[in-house]
Amino acid sequence: MARLLLGLALFLCSNLAAFSHDLWINGEPVPAWIKNSCCGPADAHHLLSSQVHALRDGWHIDGYPFTLSYGRELPSQDGDFWVFYATLEAGGVSPVYCFFAPVQTW
């Protein structure tokens, strides 16, 4: 019975994660032109607080090679860290499109 419940929970979580990219945080649908041109699922990076470091020269994000200047952050509506950037086909990463940080961190 425990395996069945675990399997059901994993199935629901995987489907909810896919659905979450179709809606903004306020529940409104994300327009197709936005999903096709930027800020799609591949661009969204949901971060743990342990992956974000507020250092003297700005924000450092594990896995992102550049420092983000203070003042680029936007208030996170869900209290989590989010950064949006693309991994480029030729290698490397794009500049950050958006960076959201919990209000109490800055």
Biopython code that builds the backbone (N, CA, C, O; Angstrom):
import numpy as np
from Bio.PDB.StructureBuilder import StructureBuilder

atoms = [
    (1, "MET", "N", (0.818, -1.190, 0.000)),
    (1, "MET", "CA", (0.000, 0.000, 0.000)),
    (1, "MET", "C", (0.868, 1.263, 0.000)),
    (1, "MET", "O", (0.553, 2.237, -0.684)),
    (2, "ALA", "N", (1.956, 1.243, 0.766)),
    (2, "ALA", "CA", (2.850, 2.401, 0.820)),
    (2, "ALA", "C", (3.456, 2.676, -0.554)),
    (2, "ALA", "O", (3.608, 3.834, -0.941)),
    (3, "ARG", "N", (3.808, 1.608, -1.304)),
    (3, "ARG", "CA", (4.369, 1.795, -2.645)),
    (3, "ARG", "C", (3.345, 2.419, -3.593)),
    (3, "ARG", "O", (3.681, 3.265, -4.422)),
    (4, "LEU", "N", (2.117, 1.996, -3.458)),
    (4, "LEU", "CA", (1.052, 2.549, -4.300)),
    (4, "LEU", "C", (0.877, 4.036, -4.024)),
    (4, "LEU", "O", (0.769, 4.834, -4.955)),
    (5, "LEU", "N", (0.848, 4.411, -2.743)),
    (5, "LEU", "CA", (0.701, 5.820, -2.394)),
    (5, "LEU", "C", (1.906, 6.640, -2.850)),
    (5, "LEU", "O", (1.744, 7.761, -3.331)),
    (6, "LEU", "N", (3.100, 6.097, -2.703)),
    (6, "LEU", "CA", (4.301, 6.792, -3.154)),
    (6, "LEU", "C", (4.267, 6.982, -4.669)),
    (6, "LEU", "O", (4.587, 8.060, -5.170)),
    (7, "GLY", "N", (3.883, 5.945, -5.390)),
    (7, "GLY", "CA", (3.778, 6.040, -6.843)),
    (7, "GLY", "C", (2.767, 7.086, -7.268)),
    (7, "GLY", "O", (3.016, 7.856, -8.195)),
    (8, "LEU", "N", (1.627, 7.117, -6.594)),
    (8, "LEU", "CA", (0.602, 8.108, -6.906)),
    (8, "LEU", "C", (1.110, 9.526, -6.612)),
    (8, "LEU", "O", (0.878, 10.441, -7.402)),
    (9, "ALA", "N", (1.791, 9.707, -5.499)),
    (9, "ALA", "CA", (2.327, 11.023, -5.149)),
    (9, "ALA", "C", (3.355, 11.487, -6.179)),
    (9, "ALA", "O", (3.343, 12.653, -6.573)),
    (10, "LEU", "N", (4.245, 10.595, -6.622)),
    (10, "LEU", "CA", (5.242, 10.959, -7.633)),
    (10, "LEU", "C", (4.584, 11.316, -8.963)),
    (10, "LEU", "O", (5.005, 12.256, -9.637)),
    (11, "PHE", "N", (3.552, 10.565, -9.338)),
    (11, "PHE", "CA", (2.821, 10.852, -10.573)),
    (11, "PHE", "C", (2.180, 12.227, -10.503)),
    (11, "PHE", "O", (2.285, 13.007, -11.449)),
    (12, "LEU", "N", (1.521, 12.531, -9.401)),
    (12, "LEU", "CA", (0.858, 13.829, -9.268)),
    (12, "LEU", "C", (1.862, 14.971, -9.262)),
    (12, "LEU", "O", (1.624, 16.006, -9.883)),
    (13, "CYS", "N", (2.980, 14.796, -8.569)),
    (13, "CYS", "CA", (3.992, 15.853, -8.523)),
    (13, "CYS", "C", (4.584, 16.120, -9.899)),
    (13, "CYS", "O", (4.807, 17.276, -10.256)),
    (14, "SER", "N", (4.841, 15.080, -10.674)),
    (14, "SER", "CA", (5.426, 15.285, -11.995)),
    (14, "SER", "C", (4.442, 15.990, -12.912)),
    (14, "SER", "O", (4.853, 16.816, -13.727)),
    (15, "ASN", "N", (3.162, 15.689, -12.804)),
    (15, "ASN", "CA", (2.169, 16.359, -13.636)),
    (15, "ASN", "C", (1.935, 17.790, -13.189)),
    (15, "ASN", "O", (1.722, 18.661, -14.032)),
    (16, "LEU", "N", (1.966, 18.063, -11.901)),
    (16, "LEU", "CA", (1.795, 19.426, -11.412)),
    (16, "LEU", "C", (2.961, 20.305, -11.819)),
    (16, "LEU", "O", (2.773, 21.487, -12.107)),
    (17, "ALA", "N", (4.160, 19.748, -11.849)),
    (17, "ALA", "CA", (5.321, 20.531, -12.258)),
    (17, "ALA", "C", (5.191, 20.975, -13.711)),
    (17, "ALA", "O", (5.518, 22.115, -14.039)),
    (18, "ALA", "N", (4.720, 20.094, -14.579)),
    (18, "ALA", "CA", (4.529, 20.470, -15.981)),
    (18, "ALA", "C", (3.435, 21.522, -16.107)),
    (18, "ALA", "O", (3.573, 22.460, -16.892)),
    (19, "PHE", "N", (2.374, 21.384, -15.364)),
    (19, "PHE", "CA", (1.255, 22.322, -15.414)),
    (19, "PHE", "C", (1.656, 23.695, -14.893)),
    (19, "PHE", "O", (1.134, 24.708, -15.358)),
    (20, "SER", "N", (2.571, 23.743, -13.942)),
    (20, "SER", "CA", (2.937, 25.020, -13.329)),
    (20, "SER", "C", (3.562, 25.980, -14.326)),
    (20, "SER", "O", (3.509, 27.190, -14.109)),
    (21, "HIS", "N", (4.155, 25.488, -15.418)),
    (21, "HIS", "CA", (4.755, 26.365, -16.419)),
    (21, "HIS", "C", (3.713, 26.964, -17.355)),
    (21, "HIS", "O", (4.049, 27.803, -18.191)),
    (22, "ASP", "N", (2.473, 26.555, -17.231)),
    (22, "ASP", "CA", (1.407, 27.090, -18.063)),
    (22, "ASP", "C", (0.700, 28.266, -17.415)),
    (22, "ASP", "O", (-0.076, 28.959, -18.073)),
    (23, "LEU", "N", (0.955, 28.503, -16.131)),
    (23, "LEU", "CA", (0.262, 29.564, -15.404)),
    (23, "LEU", "C", (1.249, 30.478, -14.703)),
    (23, "LEU", "O", (2.286, 30.029, -14.214)),
    (24, "TRP", "N", (0.917, 31.786, -14.654)),
    (24, "TRP", "CA", (1.668, 32.716, -13.831)),
    (24, "TRP", "C", (1.337, 32.440, -12.370)),
    (24, "TRP", "O", (0.425, 31.667, -12.081)),
    (25, "ILE", "N", (2.049, 33.048, -11.468)),
    (25, "ILE", "CA", (1.824, 32.844, -10.042)),
    (25, "ILE", "C", (0.415, 33.247, -9.624)),
    (25, "ILE", "O", (-0.115, 32.710, -8.652)),
    (26, "ASN", "N", (-0.207, 34.194, -10.353)),
    (26, "ASN", "CA", (-1.563, 34.627, -10.023)),
    (26, "ASN", "C", (-2.642, 33.745, -10.640)),
    (26, "ASN", "O", (-3.831, 34.027, -10.493)),
    (27, "GLY", "N", (-2.236, 32.680, -11.330)),
    (27, "GLY", "CA", (-3.192, 31.750, -11.908)),
    (27, "GLY", "C", (-3.577, 32.054, -13.346)),
    (27, "GLY", "O", (-4.259, 31.251, -13.983)),
    (28, "GLU", "N", (-3.153, 33.203, -13.870)),
    (28, "GLU", "CA", (-3.453, 33.559, -15.257)),
    (28, "GLU", "C", (-2.573, 32.734, -16.198)),
    (28, "GLU", "O", (-1.435, 32.414, -15.852)),
    (29, "PRO", "N", (-3.083, 32.387, -17.376)),
    (29, "PRO", "CA", (-2.266, 31.604, -18.316)),
    (29, "PRO", "C", (-1.093, 32.416, -18.869)),
    (29, "PRO", "O", (-1.211, 33.616, -19.121)),
    (30, "VAL", "N", (0.026, 31.742, -19.050)),
    (30, "VAL", "CA", (1.192, 32.352, -19.679)),
    (30, "VAL", "C", (0.950, 32.320, -21.186)),
    (30, "VAL", "O", (0.717, 31.247, -21.743)),
    (31, "PRO", "N", (1.000, 33.462, -21.853)),
    (31, "PRO", "CA", (0.768, 33.478, -23.297)),
    (31, "PRO", "C", (1.791, 32.623, -24.053)),
    (31, "PRO", "O", (2.954, 32.534, -23.661)),
    (32, "ALA", "N", (1.339, 32.004, -25.131)),
    (32, "ALA", "CA", (2.204, 31.126, -25.921)),
    (32, "ALA", "C", (3.426, 31.857, -26.458)),
    (32, "ALA", "O", (4.509, 31.277, -26.530)),
    (33, "TRP", "N", (3.265, 33.136, -26.839)),
    (33, "TRP", "CA", (4.407, 33.853, -27.407)),
    (33, "TRP", "C", (5.517, 34.045, -26.391)),
    (33, "TRP", "O", (6.691, 34.102, -26.757)),
    (34, "ILE", "N", (5.158, 34.146, -25.114)),
    (34, "ILE", "CA", (6.184, 34.261, -24.070)),
    (34, "ILE", "C", (6.871, 32.918, -23.872)),
    (34, "ILE", "O", (8.096, 32.843, -23.784)),
    (35, "LYS", "N", (6.066, 31.852, -23.804)),
    (35, "LYS", "CA", (6.654, 30.521, -23.600)),
    (35, "LYS", "C", (7.552, 30.131, -24.767)),
    (35, "LYS", "O", (8.523, 29.398, -24.579)),
    (36, "ASN", "N", (7.241, 30.609, -25.968)),
    (36, "ASN", "CA", (8.044, 30.254, -27.132)),
    (36, "ASN", "C", (9.305, 31.088, -27.268)),
    (36, "ASN", "O", (10.282, 30.624, -27.855)),
    (37, "SER", "N", (9.312, 32.299, -26.747)),
    (37, "SER", "CA", (10.455, 33.172, -26.974)),
    (37, "SER", "C", (11.378, 33.339, -25.771)),
    (37, "SER", "O", (12.578, 33.546, -25.950)),
    (38, "CYS", "N", (10.856, 33.257, -24.566)),
    (38, "CYS", "CA", (11.721, 33.376, -23.394)),
    (38, "CYS", "C", (10.976, 32.894, -22.153)),
    (38, "CYS", "O", (9.762, 32.690, -22.169)),
    (39, "CYS", "N", (11.716, 32.725, -21.116)),
    (39, "CYS", "CA", (11.157, 32.339, -19.819)),
    (39, "CYS", "C", (10.303, 31.087, -19.904)),
    (39, "CYS", "O", (9.253, 30.988, -19.269)),
    (40, "GLY", "N", (10.765, 30.142, -20.690)),
    (40, "GLY", "CA", (10.106, 28.847, -20.748)),
    (40, "GLY", "C", (10.626, 27.954, -19.637)),
    (40, "GLY", "O", (11.458, 28.379, -18.836)),
    (41, "PRO", "N", (10.148, 26.733, -19.581)),
    (41, "PRO", "CA", (10.574, 25.804, -18.527)),
    (41, "PRO", "C", (12.084, 25.619, -18.447)),
    (41, "PRO", "O", (12.628, 25.454, -17.355)),
    (42, "ALA", "N", (12.765, 25.646, -19.583)),
    (42, "ALA", "CA", (14.217, 25.454, -19.561)),
    (42, "ALA", "C", (14.947, 26.662, -18.986)),
    (42, "ALA", "O", (16.087, 26.540, -18.536)),
    (43, "ASP", "N", (14.299, 27.832, -18.997)),
    (43, "ASP", "CA", (14.931, 29.050, -18.497)),
    (43, "ASP", "C", (14.726, 29.255, -17.002)),
    (43, "ASP", "O", (15.467, 30.015, -16.378)),
    (44, "ALA", "N", (13.751, 28.600, -16.427)),
    (44, "ALA", "CA", (13.393, 28.809, -15.023)),
    (44, "ALA", "C", (14.253, 27.920, -14.127)),
    (44, "ALA", "O", (14.332, 26.707, -14.324)),
    (45, "HIS", "N", (14.886, 28.537, -13.152)),
    (45, "HIS", "CA", (15.729, 27.805, -12.201)),
    (45, "HIS", "C", (15.241, 28.159, -10.800)),
    (45, "HIS", "O", (15.477, 29.261, -10.305)),
    (46, "HIS", "N", (14.564, 27.215, -10.178)),
    (46, "HIS", "CA", (14.051, 27.379, -8.813)),
    (46, "HIS", "C", (15.185, 26.994, -7.879)),
    (46, "HIS", "O", (15.683, 25.869, -7.934)),
    (47, "LEU", "N", (15.591, 27.905, -7.035)),
    (47, "LEU", "CA", (16.797, 27.721, -6.231)),
    (47, "LEU", "C", (16.490, 27.509, -4.758)),
    (47, "LEU", "O", (15.527, 28.058, -4.223)),
    (48, "LEU", "N", (17.313, 26.712, -4.121)),
    (48, "LEU", "CA", (17.299, 26.607, -2.670)),
    (48, "LEU", "C", (18.071, 27.799, -2.112)),
    (48, "LEU", "O", (18.953, 28.334, -2.784)),
    (49, "SER", "N", (17.755, 28.211, -0.918)),
    (49, "SER", "CA", (18.478, 29.342, -0.327)),
    (49, "SER", "C", (19.974, 29.041, -0.198)),
    (49, "SER", "O", (20.793, 29.960, -0.227)),
    (50, "SER", "N", (20.334, 27.774, -0.058)),
    (50, "SER", "CA", (21.751, 27.406, 0.050)),
    (50, "SER", "C", (22.501, 27.565, -1.274)),
    (50, "SER", "O", (23.730, 27.499, -1.292)),
    (51, "GLN", "N", (21.783, 27.775, -2.383)),
    (51, "GLN", "CA", (22.409, 27.950, -3.689)),
    (51, "GLN", "C", (22.635, 29.420, -4.043)),
    (51, "GLN", "O", (23.223, 29.722, -5.081)),
    (52, "VAL", "N", (22.178, 30.325, -3.197)),
    (52, "VAL", "CA", (22.278, 31.761, -3.458)),
    (52, "VAL", "C", (23.109, 32.396, -2.346)),
    (52, "VAL", "O", (22.861, 32.177, -1.161)),
    (53, "HIS", "N", (24.086, 33.175, -2.750)),
    (53, "HIS", "CA", (25.014, 33.757, -1.780)),
    (53, "HIS", "C", (25.093, 35.268, -1.979)),
    (53, "HIS", "O", (25.448, 35.745, -3.057)),
    (54, "ALA", "N", (24.763, 36.003, -0.945)),
    (54, "ALA", "CA", (24.856, 37.462, -0.962)),
    (54, "ALA", "C", (26.239, 37.841, -0.456)),
    (54, "ALA", "O", (26.487, 37.849, 0.750)),
    (55, "LEU", "N", (27.129, 38.151, -1.374)),
    (55, "LEU", "CA", (28.501, 38.510, -1.032)),
    (55, "LEU", "C", (28.729, 40.000, -1.263)),
    (55, "LEU", "O", (27.849, 40.704, -1.759)),
    (56, "ARG", "N", (29.890, 40.462, -0.905)),
    (56, "ARG", "CA", (30.197, 41.892, -0.975)),
    (56, "ARG", "C", (29.954, 42.478, -2.361)),
    (56, "ARG", "O", (29.468, 43.603, -2.478)),
    (57, "ASP", "N", (30.289, 41.725, -3.417)),
    (57, "ASP", "CA", (30.196, 42.259, -4.782)),
    (57, "ASP", "C", (28.875, 41.961, -5.485)),
    (57, "ASP", "O", (28.700, 42.346, -6.641)),
    (58, "GLY", "N", (27.946, 41.291, -4.820)),
    (58, "GLY", "CA", (26.648, 41.003, -5.427)),
    (58, "GLY", "C", (26.186, 39.582, -5.158)),
    (58, "GLY", "O", (26.746, 38.874, -4.321)),
    (59, "TRP", "N", (25.161, 39.185, -5.880)),
    (59, "TRP", "CA", (24.576, 37.857, -5.739)),
    (59, "TRP", "C", (25.403, 36.836, -6.510)),
    (59, "TRP", "O", (25.750, 37.057, -7.670)),
    (60, "HIS", "N", (25.717, 35.711, -5.857)),
    (60, "HIS", "CA", (26.389, 34.589, -6.506)),
    (60, "HIS", "C", (25.434, 33.407, -6.447)),
    (60, "HIS", "O", (24.913, 33.062, -5.387)),
    (61, "ILE", "N", (25.212, 32.792, -7.607)),
    (61, "ILE", "CA", (24.265, 31.685, -7.716)),
    (61, "ILE", "C", (25.026, 30.450, -8.161)),
    (61, "ILE", "O", (25.695, 30.461, -9.194)),
    (62, "ASP", "N", (24.922, 29.388, -7.380)),
    (62, "ASP", "CA", (25.582, 28.140, -7.747)),
    (62, "ASP", "C", (25.114, 27.706, -9.133)),
    (62, "ASP", "O", (23.914, 27.657, -9.406)),
    (63, "GLY", "N", (26.069, 27.392, -10.002)),
    (63, "GLY", "CA", (25.746, 26.943, -11.350)),
    (63, "GLY", "C", (25.640, 28.059, -12.375)),
    (63, "GLY", "O", (25.562, 27.784, -13.572)),
    (64, "TYR", "N", (25.636, 29.311, -11.936)),
    (64, "TYR", "CA", (25.618, 30.443, -12.867)),
    (64, "TYR", "C", (26.957, 31.153, -12.738)),
    (64, "TYR", "O", (27.343, 31.534, -11.632)),
    (65, "PRO", "N", (27.682, 31.342, -13.852)),
    (65, "PRO", "CA", (29.075, 31.788, -13.741)),
    (65, "PRO", "C", (29.305, 33.272, -13.490)),
    (65, "PRO", "O", (30.442, 33.681, -13.254)),
    (66, "PHE", "N", (28.256, 34.088, -13.535)),
    (66, "PHE", "CA", (28.448, 35.523, -13.395)),
    (66, "PHE", "C", (27.811, 36.038, -12.108)),
    (66, "PHE", "O", (26.867, 35.441, -11.592)),
    (67, "THR", "N", (28.329, 37.137, -11.600)),
    (67, "THR", "CA", (27.787, 37.789, -10.410)),
    (67, "THR", "C", (26.666, 38.725, -10.829)),
    (67, "THR", "O", (26.792, 39.450, -11.816)),
    (68, "LEU", "N", (25.569, 38.711, -10.080)),
    (68, "LEU", "CA", (24.457, 39.628, -10.328)),
    (68, "LEU", "C", (24.593, 40.814, -9.386)),
    (68, "LEU", "O", (24.756, 40.643, -8.178)),
    (69, "SER", "N", (24.527, 41.983, -9.930)),
    (69, "SER", "CA", (24.630, 43.196, -9.123)),
    (69, "SER", "C", (23.427, 43.325, -8.198)),
    (69, "SER", "O", (22.316, 42.925, -8.545)),
    (70, "TYR", "N", (23.658, 43.879, -7.037)),
    (70, "TYR", "CA", (22.540, 44.189, -6.150)),
    (70, "TYR", "C", (21.653, 45.221, -6.835)),
    (70, "TYR", "O", (22.141, 46.082, -7.568)),
    (71, "GLY", "N", (20.385, 45.133, -6.599)),
    (71, "GLY", "CA", (19.417, 46.015, -7.236)),
    (71, "GLY", "C", (18.730, 45.365, -8.426)),
    (71, "GLY", "O", (17.724, 45.886, -8.907)),
    (72, "ARG", "N", (19.248, 44.236, -8.916)),
    (72, "ARG", "CA", (18.621, 43.495, -10.017)),
    (72, "ARG", "C", (17.486, 42.610, -9.522)),
    (72, "ARG", "O", (16.622, 42.201, -10.297)),
    (73, "GLU", "N", (17.496, 42.317, -8.221)),
    (73, "GLU", "CA", (16.510, 41.381, -7.674)),
    (73, "GLU", "C", (15.127, 42.022, -7.623)),
    (73, "GLU", "O", (14.971, 43.226, -7.415)),
    (74, "LEU", "N", (14.147, 41.173, -7.820)),
    (74, "LEU", "CA", (12.741, 41.547, -7.692)),
    (74, "LEU", "C", (12.170, 40.794, -6.503)),
    (74, "LEU", "O", (12.670, 39.720, -6.172)),
    (75, "PRO", "N", (11.136, 41.321, -5.848)),
    (75, "PRO", "CA", (10.571, 40.591, -4.707)),
    (75, "PRO", "C", (9.860, 39.321, -5.160)),
    (75, "PRO", "O", (9.016, 39.349, -6.055)),
    (76, "SER", "N", (10.212, 38.226, -4.536)),
    (76, "SER", "CA", (9.606, 36.933, -4.850)),
    (76, "SER", "C", (8.234, 36.841, -4.203)),
    (76, "SER", "O", (8.086, 37.051, -2.999)),
    (77, "GLN", "N", (7.241, 36.529, -5.009)),
    (77, "GLN", "CA", (5.879, 36.428, -4.491)),
    (77, "GLN", "C", (5.637, 35.146, -3.700)),
    (77, "GLN", "O", (4.709, 35.080, -2.895)),
    (78, "ASP", "N", (6.467, 34.130, -3.925)),
    (78, "ASP", "CA", (6.278, 32.879, -3.180)),
    (78, "ASP", "C", (7.329, 32.682, -2.094)),
    (78, "ASP", "O", (7.336, 31.650, -1.422)),
    (79, "GLY", "N", (8.225, 33.668, -1.911)),
    (79, "GLY", "CA", (9.226, 33.574, -0.855)),
    (79, "GLY", "C", (10.427, 32.714, -1.205)),
    (79, "GLY", "O", (11.265, 32.449, -0.343)),
    (80, "ASP", "N", (10.528, 32.270, -2.463)),
    (80, "ASP", "CA", (11.648, 31.442, -2.907)),
    (80, "ASP", "C", (12.546, 32.242, -3.840)),
    (80, "ASP", "O", (12.176, 33.315, -4.316)),
    (81, "PHE", "N", (13.732, 31.699, -4.090)),
    (81, "PHE", "CA", (14.630, 32.270, -5.070)),
    (81, "PHE", "C", (14.334, 31.662, -6.444)),
    (81, "PHE", "O", (14.133, 30.454, -6.567)),
    (82, "TRP", "N", (14.310, 32.506, -7.465)),
    (82, "TRP", "CA", (14.130, 32.085, -8.846)),
    (82, "TRP", "C", (15.079, 32.898, -9.708)),
    (82, "TRP", "O", (15.223, 34.103, -9.502)),
    (83, "VAL", "N", (15.724, 32.260, -10.665)),
    (83, "VAL", "CA", (16.524, 32.973, -11.651)),
    (83, "VAL", "C", (16.161, 32.419, -13.026)),
    (83, "VAL", "O", (15.977, 31.214, -13.196)),
    (84, "PHE", "N", (16.064, 33.308, -13.993)),
    (84, "PHE", "CA", (15.688, 32.931, -15.350)),
    (84, "PHE", "C", (16.818, 33.301, -16.302)),
    (84, "PHE", "O", (17.166, 34.472, -16.446)),
    (85, "TYR", "N", (17.387, 32.281, -16.950)),
    (85, "TYR", "CA", (18.411, 32.459, -17.973)),
    (85, "TYR", "C", (18.403, 31.219, -18.853)),
    (85, "TYR", "O", (17.881, 30.172, -18.470)),
    (86, "ALA", "N", (18.990, 31.353, -20.039)),
    (86, "ALA", "CA", (19.025, 30.244, -20.987)),
    (86, "ALA", "C", (20.414, 29.623, -21.023)),
    (86, "ALA", "O", (21.425, 30.308, -20.868)),
    (87, "THR", "N", (20.438, 28.319, -21.230)),
    (87, "THR", "CA", (21.677, 27.627, -21.538)),
    (87, "THR", "C", (21.795, 27.642, -23.058)),
    (87, "THR", "O", (20.895, 27.166, -23.749)),
    (88, "LEU", "N", (22.872, 28.171, -23.578)),
    (88, "LEU", "CA", (23.033, 28.371, -25.010)),
    (88, "LEU", "C", (23.514, 27.100, -25.702)),
    (88, "LEU", "O", (24.294, 26.329, -25.144)),
    (89, "GLU", "N", (23.036, 26.896, -26.922)),
    (89, "GLU", "CA", (23.429, 25.705, -27.685)),
    (89, "GLU", "C", (24.926, 25.664, -27.943)),
    (89, "GLU", "O", (25.532, 24.592, -27.943)),
    (90, "ALA", "N", (25.517, 26.816, -28.161)),
    (90, "ALA", "CA", (26.952, 26.882, -28.437)),
    (90, "ALA", "C", (27.793, 26.766, -27.164)),
    (90, "ALA", "O", (29.023, 26.778, -27.222)),
    (91, "GLY", "N", (27.132, 26.656, -26.035)),
    (91, "GLY", "CA", (27.827, 26.593, -24.756)),
    (91, "GLY", "C", (27.676, 27.897, -23.998)),
    (91, "GLY", "O", (27.447, 28.948, -24.598)),
    (92, "GLY", "N", (27.799, 27.834, -22.726)),
    (92, "GLY", "CA", (27.644, 29.031, -21.903)),
    (92, "GLY", "C", (26.188, 29.307, -21.569)),
    (92, "GLY", "O", (25.311, 28.474, -21.796)),
    (93, "VAL", "N", (25.952, 30.476, -21.034)),
    (93, "VAL", "CA", (24.608, 30.867, -20.607)),
    (93, "VAL", "C", (24.322, 32.299, -21.041)),
    (93, "VAL", "O", (25.236, 33.088, -21.280)),
    (94, "SER", "N", (23.049, 32.613, -21.137)),
    (94, "SER", "CA", (22.626, 33.972, -21.463)),
    (94, "SER", "C", (22.746, 34.853, -20.222)),
    (94, "SER", "O", (22.963, 34.353, -19.118)),
    (95, "PRO", "N", (22.604, 36.153, -20.407)),
    (95, "PRO", "CA", (22.442, 37.010, -19.224)),
    (95, "PRO", "C", (21.147, 36.628, -18.498)),
    (95, "PRO", "O", (20.256, 36.017, -19.088)),
    (96, "VAL", "N", (21.054, 36.981, -17.257)),
    (96, "VAL", "CA", (19.846, 36.703, -16.468)),
    (96, "VAL", "C", (18.718, 37.600, -16.958)),
    (96, "VAL", "O", (18.885, 38.813, -17.090)),
    (97, "TYR", "N", (17.561, 36.986, -17.227)),
    (97, "TYR", "CA", (16.365, 37.736, -17.616)),
    (97, "TYR", "C", (15.721, 38.355, -16.380)),
    (97, "TYR", "O", (15.411, 39.547, -16.363)),
    (98, "CYS", "N", (15.524, 37.541, -15.350)),
    (98, "CYS", "CA", (14.876, 37.982, -14.112)),
    (98, "CYS", "C", (15.482, 37.220, -12.942)),
    (98, "CYS", "O", (15.870, 36.060, -13.073)),
    (99, "PHE", "N", (15.556, 37.887, -11.809)),
    (99, "PHE", "CA", (16.019, 37.246, -10.572)),
    (99, "PHE", "C", (15.079, 37.673, -9.459)),
    (99, "PHE", "O", (14.915, 38.863, -9.191)),
    (100, "PHE", "N", (14.464, 36.689, -8.812)),
    (100, "PHE", "CA", (13.532, 36.938, -7.717)),
    (100, "PHE", "C", (14.151, 36.427, -6.421)),
    (100, "PHE", "O", (14.692, 35.322, -6.364)),
    (101, "ALA", "N", (14.060, 37.247, -5.389)),
    (101, "ALA", "CA", (14.602, 36.899, -4.076)),
    (101, "ALA", "C", (13.563, 37.200, -3.016)),
    (101, "ALA", "O", (12.796, 38.154, -3.148)),
    (102, "PRO", "N", (13.533, 36.384, -1.951)),
    (102, "PRO", "CA", (12.631, 36.697, -0.841)),
    (102, "PRO", "C", (12.952, 38.081, -0.274)),
    (102, "PRO", "O", (14.121, 38.454, -0.174)),
    (103, "VAL", "N", (11.954, 38.818, 0.083)),
    (103, "VAL", "CA", (12.131, 40.198, 0.526)),
    (103, "VAL", "C", (13.062, 40.297, 1.725)),
    (103, "VAL", "O", (13.854, 41.237, 1.797)),
    (104, "GLN", "N", (12.996, 39.372, 2.661)),
    (104, "GLN", "CA", (13.797, 39.478, 3.877)),
    (104, "GLN", "C", (15.285, 39.302, 3.616)),
    (104, "GLN", "O", (16.082, 39.562, 4.517)),
    (105, "THR", "N", (15.704, 38.866, 2.408)),
    (105, "THR", "CA", (17.126, 38.643, 2.153)),
    (105, "THR", "C", (17.837, 39.876, 1.645)),
    (105, "THR", "O", (19.063, 39.865, 1.532)),
    (106, "TRP", "N", (17.113, 40.947, 1.332)),
    (106, "TRP", "CA", (17.785, 42.127, 0.777)),
    (106, "TRP", "C", (17.176, 43.388, 1.248)),
    (106, "TRP", "O", (17.627, 44.470, 0.871)),
]
sb = StructureBuilder()
sb.init_structure("model")
sb.init_model(0)
sb.init_chain("A")
sb.init_seg("    ")
for serial, (resi, resn, name, xyz) in enumerate(atoms, 1):
    if name == "N":
        sb.init_residue(resn, " ", resi, " ")
    sb.init_atom(name, np.array(xyz, "f"), 0.0, 1.0, " ", f" {name:<3s}", serial, name[0])
structure = sb.get_structure()
